[in-house]
Amino acid sequence: MNYQHVENLLIRYRGGSAQIKTMSGEIYEGTIADVTNDYVALKVKDDAGEDALKIVLLHAIESLIPQRR
């Protein structure tokens, strides 16, 4: 899938919860906070329960599963 399609899909779900799987097999779950033409920023809870940002490069995304609100 072309990066523009991935970016458009992420923009559509901005502010919602999503699960992103990367090509390396990592799975990230969080709220889509920001989307650029290079990366997506996810708000996630760290081990201490604090909000943190995870940055995932668009070219590393294998799949996206939007979660129900």
C-alpha positions as CSV (number, residue, x, y, z in Angstrom):
1,M,0.0,0.0,0.0
2,N,1.2,3.5,-0.9
3,Y,2.2,5.8,2.0
4,Q,-0.4,8.4,1.0
5,H,-3.2,5.7,1.5
6,V,-1.8,4.8,4.9
7,E,-1.7,8.5,5.9
8,N,-5.3,9.1,4.7
9,L,-6.5,6.1,6.6
10,L,-4.8,7.2,9.8
11,I,-6.2,10.7,9.4
12,R,-9.7,9.3,9.1
13,Y,-9.3,7.6,12.5
14,R,-7.4,10.4,14.3
15,G,-8.6,10.8,17.9
16,G,-9.7,7.2,18.0
17,S,-8.1,4.1,19.4
18,A,-6.2,1.8,17.1
19,Q,-3.9,-1.1,17.1
20,I,-0.9,-0.8,14.7
21,K,1.2,-3.8,13.7
22,T,4.6,-3.1,12.3
23,M,6.6,-5.1,9.8
24,S,9.0,-6.1,12.6
25,G,6.1,-7.7,14.4
26,E,5.7,-5.1,17.2
27,I,2.1,-4.2,18.1
28,Y,1.2,-0.8,19.4
29,E,-2.2,0.1,20.9
30,G,-3.2,3.7,21.7
31,T,-5.1,6.8,20.6
32,I,-4.0,8.4,17.3
33,A,-2.7,11.8,18.4
34,D,-1.0,13.1,15.3
35,V,-0.4,12.1,11.7
36,T,2.1,13.5,9.3
37,N,3.3,12.3,5.9
38,D,6.2,10.5,7.7
39,Y,4.8,9.1,11.0
40,V,1.9,8.6,13.3
41,A,2.0,9.5,17.0
42,L,0.1,7.3,19.4
43,K,-0.8,8.2,23.0
44,V,-0.1,5.1,25.0
45,K,0.0,4.3,28.8
46,D,3.5,3.5,30.0
47,D,4.4,1.0,32.7
48,A,3.7,3.6,35.4
49,G,0.3,4.4,34.0
50,E,1.4,7.8,32.6
51,D,0.6,9.0,29.1
52,A,3.4,8.7,26.7
53,L,3.8,9.1,22.9
54,K,5.0,6.4,20.6
55,I,6.1,7.4,17.1
56,V,5.6,4.9,14.3
57,L,7.0,5.6,10.9
58,L,4.5,5.1,8.1
59,H,6.8,2.9,6.0
60,A,7.0,0.5,9.0
61,I,3.2,-0.1,9.3
62,E,2.0,-3.5,8.2
63,S,-1.6,-3.2,9.4
64,L,-4.0,-1.0,11.3
65,I,-7.0,-2.1,13.3
66,P,-9.3,0.7,14.5
67,Q,-10.9,0.0,17.8
68,R,-14.5,0.6,18.7
69,R,-15.2,3.8,20.5
